[in-house]
Amino acid sequence: MSLKTWLAAASPLGADPAIRAIRVTAEDWRRAAEDLAAAGARLLALWAQDAGAGHSAVFAVYASAGGLLLTELRCDVEGAPAAYPGLQDLFPFAGRMQRAARDLYGLSSTDPDTRPWLRHAPGEAYAFVRVEGDGVHEIPVGPVHAGIIEPGHFRFSVVGEKVLRLEERLGYAHKGVERRFLDLDVEVGCRLAARVSGDSAVAFSWAYCRALEDQTGVAPPRRANWLRALALELERVANHLGDLGALGNDAGFAFGLSQFSHLKERLLRATEEAYGQRYLLDAIVPGGVCRDLPAAAGARLAQSLAYVAAQTAVLRDIYDEHAGLRDRFVGAGTVAGPLAARLGLTGLAGRASGQAYDLRTDLRDPPYDELCAVKCGAESGDVAARVVVRFEEVFESCRLGQRIIGGLPAGEVRVAVPRPDSDGFGIGAVEGWRGPVLVALSAGRDGRIRRCHPHDPSWQNWPVLEHAVIDNIVADFPLINKSFNLSYSGHDL
Amino acid sequence: MLKILRQIHRIGILTEPVPAADAGMRLREALQRRILQIMGRALCVRAVDAGSCNACELELQALGNPIYNIEGLGIRFVASPRHADLLLVTGPVTAHMRDALQQTYEAVPDPKLVVAVGDCGCGGGMFGTGGASLGPVSNVIPVDVAVPGCPPSPTRLLAGILAALSPATAPAGTAGP
């Protein structure tokens, strides 16, 4: 079947006709994945959960040119096989999601890797893949790292300085987020969603609100949508500035860190003035945003964005001309376009490897249907390319931010969100600074959460990092890792 | 090179000169004095993320920017617990991080100080206590000072470090001012 046929066979999940859902048999679960992969659709998320009425199910969401498609496979009905068909050969990163689904919900796939992923068995050694050969030795790193970063374990197999293989062991930040969502009030759930990965708070809380609003049929006011987009772009700029500084520092250029961290601090203070928070953990609320942006505060924020863009232009010039930086950035951690496509590299890192996907321009959900965001990208797939995309996106987001403030429509910034009529189900997807963030939410008539699954794009990109470091030297790993800057918390749930 | 020097000159020194009446500055002066009194050298801090959402880490990193300039106060983040005087721990502590946190704590030479950072590190926060989350840092290792906030601002974090150095600190007290 073609993509169009699958989309036509599915029915709209909520109010948005571009988000469609279909319940499938085990056979069709696999066939849909094959057809959609062949049509160039991308797997956004895969997870297992309670499907209501005592059923357990595995879910997959695909992003295609025709919108989002959710496939649901009930695993406890009569005639269902003991294990659902695995999708790892079609979407390599799905393997870890399937392992997590087994850890958290007990549903197994037919794929061969059955090692636990998010759940660590106490006292049981994890079966790392051993690399054998003359002079090969292992370097274990983590979970506590030498820096102010999140916990995770990396196992390098090296010969001399050269990395033959990196294997990641994640799950140390696993807090039981999905279980924590259960029975929370939908308003409180929004605050928890923002804290799935604190650096992507706007993306997660907006995706959560979209999922809730879609199932209750609420359209946020136009002004609220614009202010949400402003928050999302501020989050993008702040994170990119932090990364650009850290990347300079990791290449021995401390000047870059002090310059960019100063710019980031200026932006955070302007953000605090506008939204009352340095990090926008509670800016997006169901039905709109937490508060309005007065004209004077907006004007000052626009000035800050103009300053950030101007200074970043000066610094880009310096980064571009600095021989030491070029030497470290160019050719380090390369993921060529075809490999990126095969492995499903997504978001910012994907765009640096020629994977030109960005939900803001691909789906054009409000307000991006009016804002005309420009997609940024590069082809070479190395650290230098990921630096280029960050620079370009800082400029573009500063431009968008100023355009939003300049053209902010009048009106309300929040509407009431009614309780869902019946136990509803909705999906929200937002292009966060790191990549596409997805939240699937089911809320009950009592206003309490039945189930919620937040998905961070780090799920897609962590496995690709293992490929990016092959044949690089160990000393370049921090630089390569930072150029991806993936979330541990958002992945470990 | 000329462009770099020009940019350094243009931006200048940003470390905030705060007037005498500003409580924030008094805190920083007092902080430096106390470190010199008690430690007689630089204070070495080891940050441990025991399972946070990473927002606290962003503010810990901000302490190093030219505006807060924590290194200018003689406080340095170090790469090994064996070099540290103080542990800054963000949470909630996950079940999977319990052993690693305990081992890190044991690796810090005595006398040592522990500052729990953020609403989650202090009380479990949005993630609570139960299941995969063991809640506050004090459930796993002894805590000298708790700095709440979601996330706490860099100024609050500095206040928390000061509270840890103050001899009047009650265990698990709340950071001033």
HADDOCK unambig.tbl for C-alpha pairs under 7 A between the chains (distance, minus, plus):
assign (segid A and resid 120 and name CA) (segid B and resid 96 and name CA) 6.88 0.50 0.50
assign (segid A and resid 144 and name CA) (segid B and resid 48 and name CA) 6.65 0.50 0.50
assign (segid A and resid 144 and name CA) (segid B and resid 100 and name CA) 6.93 0.50 0.50
assign (segid A and resid 146 and name CA) (segid B and resid 79 and name CA) 4.27 0.50 0.50
assign (segid A and resid 146 and name CA) (segid B and resid 80 and name CA) 6.50 0.50 0.50
assign (segid A and resid 147 and name CA) (segid B and resid 79 and name CA) 6.00 0.50 0.50
assign (segid A and resid 148 and name CA) (segid B and resid 47 and name CA) 5.88 0.50 0.50
assign (segid A and resid 148 and name CA) (segid B and resid 57 and name CA) 6.18 0.50 0.50
assign (segid A and resid 148 and name CA) (segid B and resid 61 and name CA) 6.68 0.50 0.50
assign (segid A and resid 149 and name CA) (segid B and resid 49 and name CA) 6.86 0.50 0.50
assign (segid A and resid 149 and name CA) (segid B and resid 57 and name CA) 6.61 0.50 0.50
assign (segid A and resid 150 and name CA) (segid B and resid 49 and name CA) 5.52 0.50 0.50
assign (segid A and resid 150 and name CA) (segid B and resid 54 and name CA) 6.81 0.50 0.50
assign (segid A and resid 151 and name CA) (segid B and resid 49 and name CA) 6.19 0.50 0.50
assign (segid A and resid 172 and name CA) (segid B and resid 51 and name CA) 6.88 0.50 0.50
assign (segid A and resid 172 and name CA) (segid B and resid 96 and name CA) 5.06 0.50 0.50
assign (segid A and resid 172 and name CA) (segid B and resid 97 and name CA) 5.78 0.50 0.50
assign (segid A and resid 173 and name CA) (segid B and resid 51 and name CA) 4.22 0.50 0.50
assign (segid A and resid 173 and name CA) (segid B and resid 52 and name CA) 6.98 0.50 0.50
assign (segid A and resid 173 and name CA) (segid B and resid 94 and name CA) 6.18 0.50 0.50
assign (segid A and resid 174 and name CA) (segid B and resid 94 and name CA) 6.39 0.50 0.50
assign (segid A and resid 174 and name CA) (segid B and resid 132 and name CA) 6.62 0.50 0.50
assign (segid A and resid 175 and name CA) (segid B and resid 94 and name CA) 5.73 0.50 0.50
assign (segid A and resid 175 and name CA) (segid B and resid 132 and name CA) 4.97 0.50 0.50
assign (segid A and resid 175 and name CA) (segid B and resid 133 and name CA) 4.90 0.50 0.50
assign (segid A and resid 176 and name CA) (segid B and resid 131 and name CA) 6.72 0.50 0.50
assign (segid A and resid 176 and name CA) (segid B and resid 132 and name CA) 5.24 0.50 0.50
assign (segid A and resid 176 and name CA) (segid B and resid 133 and name CA) 6.74 0.50 0.50
assign (segid A and resid 180 and name CA) (segid B and resid 127 and name CA) 6.76 0.50 0.50
assign (segid A and resid 192 and name CA) (segid B and resid 126 and name CA) 6.19 0.50 0.50
assign (segid A and resid 195 and name CA) (segid B and resid 53 and name CA) 5.70 0.50 0.50
assign (segid A and resid 196 and name CA) (segid B and resid 53 and name CA) 5.98 0.50 0.50
assign (segid A and resid 197 and name CA) (segid B and resid 53 and name CA) 4.98 0.50 0.50
assign (segid A and resid 197 and name CA) (segid B and resid 54 and name CA) 6.35 0.50 0.50
assign (segid A and resid 198 and name CA) (segid B and resid 53 and name CA) 5.06 0.50 0.50
assign (segid A and resid 198 and name CA) (segid B and resid 54 and name CA) 5.23 0.50 0.50
assign (segid A and resid 198 and name CA) (segid B and resid 55 and name CA) 4.42 0.50 0.50
assign (segid A and resid 199 and name CA) (segid B and resid 54 and name CA) 6.55 0.50 0.50
assign (segid A and resid 199 and name CA) (segid B and resid 55 and name CA) 5.88 0.50 0.50
assign (segid A and resid 258 and name CA) (segid B and resid 65 and name CA) 6.01 0.50 0.50
assign (segid A and resid 258 and name CA) (segid B and resid 66 and name CA) 6.06 0.50 0.50
assign (segid A and resid 261 and name CA) (segid B and resid 65 and name CA) 5.38 0.50 0.50
assign (segid A and resid 262 and name CA) (segid B and resid 65 and name CA) 6.08 0.50 0.50
assign (segid A and resid 262 and name CA) (segid B and resid 66 and name CA) 6.18 0.50 0.50
assign (segid A and resid 262 and name CA) (segid B and resid 67 and name CA) 6.82 0.50 0.50
assign (segid A and resid 318 and name CA) (segid B and resid 3 and name CA) 6.78 0.50 0.50
assign (segid A and resid 318 and name CA) (segid B and resid 4 and name CA) 6.79 0.50 0.50
assign (segid A and resid 489 and name CA) (segid B and resid 52 and name CA) 6.93 0.50 0.50
assign (segid A and resid 489 and name CA) (segid B and resid 53 and name CA) 5.38 0.50 0.50
assign (segid A and resid 489 and name CA) (segid B and resid 54 and name CA) 6.95 0.50 0.50
